[in-house]
Amino acid sequence: MPITYDITKDSFYLRGQAKGLEQGIEQGIERGREEKIIAMIRNMLEKGSDIKFIAEVAEVTQKYVRQIQKEMDKK
């Protein structure tokens, strides 16, 4: 007679799922923040703001702002 075990009811399995869910939520929040910053940088560039000013406001490097500007120029 085979022994069966429902892993979905195991406490170690459930804790692992909870950790994975928490990590997924954190990654989603971080991705959302990054997308919001990129959108802000794009808007400021479109309005003609200075790269140094944008970098200070967005709390990123000037190099990062220039990179986004180059991507915008390609489109």
PyMOL commands that set and color helices and strands:
alter all, ss='L'
color gray80, all
select helices_A, chain A and resi 7-9+11-46+51-58+62-74
alter helices_A, ss='H'
color red, helices_A
deselect
rebuild
show_as cartoon
